Amino acid sequence: MSPTTNPSSAFSAHGHVTFLGAGPGDPGLLTLRAVEALAVADVLIAEPDVLDVVRSHARVSVSTPELTVVDDASTAARIPVLRDAVNLVMEAARSGKRVVRAVIGDPGLDADAGQEMLACAAEGIPFEVVPGIATAVGVPAYAGVPLRDAQGADVRFVDARSASERCWTEVGASDCTVVVSTTLDAIGVAANELVSAGRKPDTPLTVTVAGTTTRQRTWAATLGTIAQTLKQAKVLPAPDGHRPVIAVVGERSCAAQRDQLAWFESKPLFGWRVLVPRTKEQSASLSDQLRSYGAVPHEVPTIAVEPPRTPQQMERAVKGLVTGRYEWIAFTSVNAVKAVREKFEEYGLDARAFAGIKVAAVGEQTARALVEFGVKPDLVPSGEQSAAGLLEDWPPYDPVFDPIDRVFLPRADIATETLVAGLIELGWEVDDVTAYRTVRASPPPADTREAIKGGGFDAVLFTSSSTVRNLVGIAGKPHNVTVIACIGPATAKTAEEHGLRVDVLSPEPSVNRLAEALAEFGAARRAAAVEAGEHVLRPSERRPGGRRRRTT
């Protein structure tokens, strides 16, 4: 195997170091090779912001020694961080560990990483470099600012922290597009340097902070007006002032078309903090969908799943499943699949025990959980993804074609009787078995409760009546500025009974359609604000004391 697919082949007695580019900030921009290297790392060394980007791809047991953090962005102040990183990297590598040294952007553009590579080379420690997307390239792409036009303008990259007078003179005298890495409080100085070197004050530029993350903000101005634009936006006082930014300067940088090209910041739920009150297992795919709309999902479990108080009924049913007692087994939730799977594993069984038994799933998510278990469902509702939808497609019992007339239905202790009654009406006998219990979860942390009641969340998704009751019970009622989205009429009625105004109602009882409906609501809200010439504010920014600042 090559070192690319098996880093351990390059190991020596001194271990191995991977210098890894974490990209500009969006975890989705990590390369496949970066994910592979992180998955086998023994030690992960990175500044806190970078660690947040890469940590989820490393093993739970990975060691993450803390680097010295210095607020001052000057070259002199970075020396303690560099020495600290070199010492940590070398110490771990000498002990034979697989070390990943992650840096923001690309290691090839990081002078500190270059010094650490030289230290490894001097001591004979093998290392490799996994490139990442450079911040100076990735951030403009997310800001909707292509760096070159159809005529192919030259592009120059300038680090304002170390740029010499000669550098400013050269880029100021040319008509190239200039990408400047600087900080918010120093952008005015950089603009003045370019004007002094020959650039016209009306030269357009964009300034982007927190690029490629859902905190991204971009301002469009000119070299002569950028300082006043940022002052009016009230973003210069500390700690904002020291935040790194990427500025793009030039008539040929397509900055003028940013309104049409700002694909990231114009996502329908960009920057929205959305509360997802479900169990962590249930909320994972929903959270991924919300992220695709630009939202920041916050998962708060409102129920906990526990085994049934008396397991004997479930044990008899699983044994009956193996001995041929059932013609069908119907799964009404992901938790039901999990409960049966755990019982199978307890008995040393696997998916082969379903041979000869027809399997039904109430919806797509439940069906996916079965496929992961190794079971392909025979029946999934063709219409509504619910018990009622499942009954519409369920065949009636036929004594000629169905040798067995019994259905195994593992479900929650609080499940409704709709499916049981419907199956009996179709001629089937039903073993209605409590496979798991749902209980109210513990209250979330104090800061989450405060955000819920104080309007810190932009929206909350309610996927059942129980999530409404449980969330209000453990955390309090959401603030009236928070957008309330409900999966169906019954859930909406429960929300209204608790004094909540329902803003979004899913057209179908599906969590995916619920998320889509919220995104459509957010898009309509944004379009209305733009048409009216108003600032686009998130719902939480409209509460008393909320920050009123432009996000586009």
C-alpha positions in Angstrom: 0.0 0.0 0.0 1.1 3.5 -0.7 1.7 6.1 2.1 -1.3 7.9 0.8 -3.7 5.2 1.8 -1.7 3.8 4.7 0.2 6.4 6.7 1.6 3.8 9.1 3.8 2.5 6.2 5.8 5.6 6.6 6.3 5.3 10.3 9.7 4.9 12.0 10.7 4.6 15.6 10.1 8.3 15.8 6.5 8.1 14.7 5.0 10.1 11.9 3.6 13.6 11.4 0.8 14.7 9.0 0.6 18.5 8.4 -3.0 18.9 7.5 -4.9 21.9 6.0 -8.2 22.3 7.7 -9.5 24.8 5.2 -11.1 28.2 5.9 -13.6 27.1 8.6 -16.3 25.0 7.0 -15.8 21.4 8.1 -17.4 20.2 4.8 -14.3 21.5 3.0 -12.0 19.0 4.5 -10.5 16.7 1.9 -11.0 12.9 1.8 -7.3 12.4 2.6 -7.6 14.7 5.6 -10.5 12.7 7.0 -8.4 9.5 6.5 -5.4 10.9 8.3 -7.6 12.2 11.2 -9.2 8.8 11.6 -5.9 7.1 12.5 -4.3 9.9 14.5 -3.0 9.2 18.0 -2.3 12.9 18.7 -4.1 15.9 17.2 -2.5 19.3 17.6 -4.3 22.5 16.5 -5.4 25.9 17.7 -8.9 25.9 19.3 -10.8 27.2 16.2 -9.1 24.6 13.9 -9.7 21.9 16.5 -13.4 22.6 16.3 -13.3 21.9 12.5 -11.4 18.6 12.6 -12.2 17.0 16.0 -15.3 15.1 14.9 -13.3 13.0 12.3 -10.8 11.8 14.9 -11.1 8.9 17.2 -12.6 9.4 20.7 -9.3 8.3 22.2 -7.2 10.8 20.3 -5.0 13.1 22.5 -5.5 16.8 22.0 -2.7 18.7 23.9 -3.6 22.4 24.4 -1.6 25.0 22.5 -0.7 28.3 24.1 -3.2 30.9 22.7 -2.0 34.5 22.2 -4.6 37.1 21.3 -2.2 39.5 19.6 -1.9 38.7 15.9 1.5 40.2 15.5 4.5 38.1 14.3 6.3 38.5 17.6 3.3 37.3 19.6 3.0 34.2 17.4 6.5 33.0 18.4 5.3 31.5 21.7 2.6 29.5 19.8 5.1 28.3 17.2 7.6 27.1 19.9 4.8 25.4 21.8 3.5 23.7 18.7 7.0 22.5 17.6 7.6 21.1 21.1 4.3 19.3 21.2 4.7 17.8 17.7 8.3 16.7 18.3 7.5 15.2 21.7 4.6 13.1 20.4 6.5 12.0 17.3 9.6 10.9 19.3 7.3 8.6 21.3 6.2 6.8 18.1 2.8 8.4 17.8 0.9 9.2 14.7 0.6 13.0 14.9 -1.8 15.3 13.0 -0.8 18.9 13.0 -3.8 20.8 11.7 -3.7 24.4 10.6 -6.2 26.8 9.1 -6.3 27.0 5.4 -3.3 25.2 3.7 0.0 24.2 5.3 2.0 25.3 2.3 0.9 28.9 3.0 1.5 28.7 6.8 5.0 29.9 7.7 4.7 28.3 11.2 3.9 24.9 9.7 7.0 25.3 7.4 9.2 25.8 10.5 7.7 22.7 12.1 8.3 20.7 9.0 12.0 21.7 9.0 12.2 20.6 12.7 10.9 17.2 11.7 13.3 16.9 8.8 16.3 17.9 11.0 15.5 15.1 13.4 14.7 12.5 10.7 11.0 12.3 11.6 8.9 11.3 8.6 6.1 13.6 7.7 3.6 14.2 4.9 1.5 17.2 3.9 -2.2 17.1 3.2 -3.2 20.3 1.4 -6.3 22.2 2.3 -8.3 24.9 0.7 -6.5 28.2 1.2 -8.4 30.8 3.2 -7.6 33.5 0.7 -9.3 31.4 -2.1 -12.1 29.7 -0.2 -13.5 32.8 1.6 -14.0 34.9 -1.6 -15.7 31.8 -3.2 -18.2 31.6 -0.3 -18.7 35.4 -0.4 -19.7 35.3 -4.0 -16.6 37.1 -5.2 -14.9 35.3 -8.1 -11.3 36.5 -8.3 -11.0 36.6 -12.0 -13.2 37.9 -14.8 -13.6 36.7 -18.4 -10.4 38.6 -19.4 -8.4 36.7 -16.8 -7.1 39.5 -14.5 -4.0 38.8 -12.5 -4.5 38.1 -8.9 -2.1 39.0 -6.1 -2.3 37.8 -2.5 -1.1 40.1 0.3 -0.7 39.3 4.0 -1.1 42.8 5.5 0.6 41.7 8.8 4.0 41.3 7.0 3.6 43.3 3.7 6.5 45.6 2.9 6.2 49.1 1.5 7.5 47.7 -1.8 4.7 45.1 -1.8 2.0 47.8 -1.4 3.6 49.9 -4.1 3.6 47.1 -6.6 0.0 46.1 -6.1 -1.1 49.7 -5.8 0.4 50.6 -9.2 -1.1 47.6 -11.0 -4.7 46.9 -12.0 -4.6 43.3 -10.6 -7.2 41.9 -8.2 -5.7 42.0 -4.7 -6.7 39.6 -2.0 -5.7 41.0 1.4 -5.5 38.9 4.6 -5.8 41.3 7.5 -8.1 42.1 10.5 -11.2 44.3 10.9 -9.5 47.0 12.7 -6.6 47.2 10.2 -8.7 47.1 7.0 -8.7 50.9 6.9 -4.9 51.0 7.0 -4.7 48.5 4.2 -7.1 50.6 2.1 -5.1 53.7 2.7 -1.9 51.9 1.7 -3.4 51.0 -1.7 -4.8 54.5 -2.3 -1.4 56.0 -1.4 0.2 53.6 -3.9 -2.0 54.6 -6.7 -5.3 52.8 -6.5 -8.4 55.0 -7.0 -10.5 55.7 -3.8 -13.6 54.5 -5.7 -12.1 51.0 -6.4 -14.6 48.4 -5.2 -13.8 45.9 -2.5 -15.5 43.4 -0.3 -14.6 42.5 3.2 -15.6 39.1 4.7 -15.3 38.0 8.3 -15.8 34.4 9.6 -15.7 33.2 6.0 -17.2 29.8 5.0 -19.0 29.5 8.4 -22.6 30.4 9.3 -21.2 33.4 11.1 -19.9 34.8 7.8 -20.7 38.5 7.0 -19.6 40.4 4.0 -19.6 44.2 3.3 -19.2 45.8 -0.1 -17.7 49.2 -0.3 -14.8 51.1 -1.9 -11.3 51.8 -0.8 -12.4 55.3 0.2 -15.6 54.3 2.0 -14.8 51.0 3.7 -13.7 52.5 7.0 -17.0 54.4 7.3 -19.0 51.4 6.2 -17.6 49.2 9.0 -18.0 52.0 11.5 -21.7 52.4 10.6 -22.1 48.6 10.9 -20.7 48.9 14.5 -18.3 45.9 14.1 -15.0 47.5 14.9 -14.9 47.6 18.7 -13.1 44.6 20.4 -13.4 41.7 20.2 -14.5 42.1 16.6 -11.7 44.4 15.7 -9.0 41.7 15.9 -10.9 39.1 13.9 -9.2 38.0 10.7 -10.8 39.0 7.5 -10.3 38.6 3.7 -10.7 41.7 1.6 -10.9 41.5 -2.2 -9.9 44.7 -4.1 -10.3 45.5 -7.8 -12.6 46.5 -10.6 -12.2 43.1 -12.2 -12.9 40.9 -9.2 -16.7 40.6 -10.0 -17.4 42.3 -6.7 -20.0 44.4 -8.5 -22.0 41.2 -9.2 -22.0 40.0 -5.5 -25.7 40.5 -5.1 -26.3 37.8 -7.8 -23.4 35.6 -6.8 -23.7 35.5 -2.9 -24.9 32.0 -2.9 -23.9 31.2 0.7 -25.1 34.1 2.7 -28.4 34.1 0.7 -29.4 30.6 1.8 -32.9 30.6 3.2 -32.0 30.0 6.8 -28.5 31.4 6.8 -27.3 31.9 10.3 -30.6 30.9 11.9 -30.2 29.0 15.2 -32.8 26.3 15.0 -33.8 24.2 18.0 -34.3 20.5 17.2 -36.1 18.9 20.2 -35.7 15.2 19.4 -33.4 12.4 20.5 -29.8 12.8 19.2 -30.2 9.6 17.0 -33.5 11.0 15.5 -32.2 14.5 14.9 -29.0 13.7 13.0 -30.4 13.6 9.5 -32.7 16.5 10.2 -29.8 18.6 11.5 -27.8 17.8 8.3 -30.8 19.0 6.2 -31.0 22.2 8.2 -27.3 22.9 7.7 -27.8 22.6 4.0 -30.1 25.6 4.2 -27.5 27.6 6.2 -29.0 27.0 9.6 -27.1 26.2 12.8 -29.1 23.3 14.4 -29.1 22.9 18.2 -30.2 19.5 19.3 -32.1 19.3 22.6 -33.4 15.8 23.6 -36.8 16.1 25.0 -37.4 12.4 25.5 -35.1 9.5 26.6 -35.6 6.0 25.4 -35.5 3.2 28.0 -36.1 -0.6 27.9 -39.6 -1.8 28.9 -40.3 -2.4 32.6 -41.0 -6.0 32.0 -38.9 -7.5 29.1 -40.6 -10.9 29.1 -43.2 -9.9 26.4 -40.4 -8.7 24.1 -38.4 -11.8 24.7 -41.3 -14.1 23.8 -42.0 -12.1 20.6 -38.4 -12.3 19.4 -38.3 -16.1 20.0 -41.7 -16.3 18.1 -40.1 -14.4 15.3 -37.4 -17.1 15.0 -39.7 -20.0 15.3 -42.2 -18.9 12.6 -45.0 -17.5 14.6 -45.4 -14.4 12.4 -46.2 -13.6 8.8 -45.3 -9.9 9.2 -43.3 -7.6 11.5 -44.1 -3.9 11.4 -41.7 -1.2 12.5 -43.2 2.2 13.4 -40.0 4.1 14.3 -36.2 4.0 14.3 -36.3 3.3 18.0 -38.4 0.2 17.4 -35.7 -1.1 14.9 -33.0 -0.3 17.5 -34.9 -2.2 20.3 -35.3 -5.3 18.2 -31.7 -5.1 16.9 -30.4 -4.9 20.5 -32.5 -7.9 21.5 -31.2 -9.8 18.5 -27.6 -9.1 19.5 -28.4 -10.2 23.0 -29.4 -13.6 21.7 -26.6 -13.8 19.1 -29.0 -13.3 16.2 -28.6 -11.1 13.1 -30.6 -10.0 10.1 -30.8 -13.6 8.8 -33.5 -14.3 11.4 -35.9 -12.3 9.3 -35.8 -14.9 6.5 -39.3 -15.8 5.4 -40.9 -12.9 7.3 -42.4 -9.9 5.5 -41.1 -6.6 6.9 -42.9 -3.2 7.0 -41.6 0.2 7.8 -43.8 3.2 8.6 -41.5 5.7 6.7 -38.3 6.3 4.9 -36.2 7.0 8.0 -37.3 3.7 9.6 -36.7 1.9 6.3 -33.1 3.3 6.3 -32.5 2.1 9.8 -33.6 -1.4 8.7 -31.3 -1.3 5.7 -28.4 -0.5 8.0 -29.4 -3.5 10.0 -29.2 -5.6 6.8 -33.0 -5.9 6.2 -34.8 -4.6 3.1 -38.4 -3.7 3.9 -41.1 -5.4 1.8 -43.6 -2.6 2.5 -43.1 1.2 2.9 -46.1 3.6 2.5 -46.4 4.9 -1.0 -48.2 8.0 0.2 -48.3 9.5 3.7 -45.4 8.4 5.8 -47.4 7.4 8.8 -49.4 4.5 10.4 -52.4 5.6 8.4 -50.3 5.6 5.2 -49.0 2.2 6.0 -52.5 0.8 6.5 -53.6 2.1 3.1 -51.0 -0.1 1.4 -51.2 -3.1 3.8 -52.8 -6.2 2.2 -55.8 -7.8 3.9 -55.3 -11.2 5.4 -56.0 -14.0 2.8 -56.1 -17.5 4.3 -55.2 -19.0 0.9 -52.0 -17.0 0.3 -51.0 -16.2 3.9 -50.1 -19.3 5.9 -49.9 -17.3 9.1 -52.3 -14.6 10.2 -50.2 -12.9 12.9 -48.2 -9.6 12.9 -45.5 -8.7 15.4 -45.7 -4.9 16.2 -42.8 -3.7 18.4 -43.5 -0.1 19.5 -43.3 2.5 22.2 -45.4 2.4 25.3 -47.2 5.6 24.4 -47.9 4.8 20.7 -51.4 5.3 19.4 -53.8 2.4 18.6 -54.3 3.4 14.9 -52.2 0.7 13.4 -53.4 -2.1 15.7 -57.0 -1.3 15.0 -56.4 -1.0 11.3 -54.6 -4.4 11.0 -57.3 -6.2 13.0 -59.9 -4.7 10.6 -57.9 -6.2 7.7 -58.2 -9.6 9.3 -54.8 -9.9 11.0 -54.0 -11.0 14.6 -51.6 -8.5 16.2 -49.0 -9.1 19.0 -48.8 -5.5 20.2 -45.5 -5.5 22.1 -43.9 -2.7 24.1 -40.4 -2.7 22.8 -39.2 0.5 24.5 -40.5 3.3 26.8 -40.2 7.0 26.2 -39.6 9.2 29.2 -39.1 12.9 29.6 -35.4 13.9 29.3 -33.5 15.9 31.8 -33.6 19.7 31.4 -31.0 21.2 29.0 -28.2 23.4 30.4 -29.1 26.8 31.9 -27.8 28.8 28.9 -30.0 26.8 26.5 -33.0 27.3 28.7 -32.3 31.0 28.8 -31.9 31.1 25.0 -35.3 29.3 24.6 -37.2 31.6 26.8 -35.3 34.8 25.9 -35.5 34.6 22.1 -32.0 33.4 21.4 -33.3 30.8 18.9 -34.7 31.8 15.6 -36.9 28.8 15.1 -38.0 25.5 16.8 -39.2 22.4 15.0 -41.8 20.4 16.8 -42.1 16.8 15.3 -44.9 15.6 17.7 -47.2 16.7 20.4 -45.0 15.1 23.0 -42.0 17.2 21.9 -44.1 20.3 22.5 -45.2 19.2 26.0 -41.8 17.9 26.9 -39.8 20.9 25.7 -42.1 23.3 27.6 -41.9 21.1 30.6 -38.1 20.8 30.8 -37.0 24.2 29.4 -40.0 26.6 29.3 -42.0 28.2 26.5 -40.1 29.6 23.5 -40.1 33.4 23.1 -42.7 35.0 20.9 -40.1 36.1 18.3 -39.2 32.4 17.7 -40.6 30.9 14.6 -42.7 27.8 15.5 -42.8 25.0 12.9 -45.0 21.9 13.4 -45.1 18.6 11.6 -48.9 18.4 11.5 -52.3 19.6 12.7 -52.3 17.6 15.9 -48.8 18.9 16.9 -49.9 22.5 15.9 -53.0 22.2 18.1 -50.8 21.1 21.1 -48.5 24.1 20.5 -51.4 26.5 20.4 -52.8 25.0 23.6 -49.4 25.9 25.2 -49.8 29.5 24.1 -47.5 29.3 21.0 -48.1 30.9 17.7 -47.6 28.4 14.9 -45.9 30.0 11.9 -45.1 27.0 9.7 -47.1 23.8 9.2 -45.6 21.0 7.2 -47.7 19.9 4.2 -46.9 16.3 5.0 -46.2 14.5 8.3 -42.5 14.1 7.5 -39.5 15.7 9.2 -37.8 16.3 5.8 -40.9 18.2 4.5 -41.0 20.1 7.8 -37.5 21.3 7.3 -38.3 22.2 3.7 -41.4 24.2 4.8 -39.2 26.2 7.3 -36.7 26.9 4.6 -39.5 28.1 2.3 -40.7 30.3 5.1 -37.2 31.7 5.6 -36.8 32.3 1.8 -40.1 34.2 1.6 -39.2 36.3 4.6 -35.8 37.2 3.1 -37.3 38.0 -0.3 -39.9 40.3 1.4 -37.2 42.2 3.3 -35.0 42.6 0.2 -38.0 43.8 -1.9 -38.9 46.4 0.8 -35.3 47.6 0.9 -34.9 46.5 4.5 -32.1 44.9 6.3 -32.4 41.1 6.4 -32.7 40.2 10.1 -33.0 36.9 11.7 -36.0 36.5 14.0 -33.8 36.5 17.1 -32.4 39.9 16.1 -35.9 41.4 16.3 -36.3 40.7 20.0 -35.9 43.5 22.6 -32.2 44.0 23.0 -31.4 41.8 20.0 -28.6 42.9 17.7 -30.0 44.7 14.6 -27.3 44.3 12.0 -27.3 43.4 8.4 -26.5 39.8 7.4 -26.3 40.2 3.7 
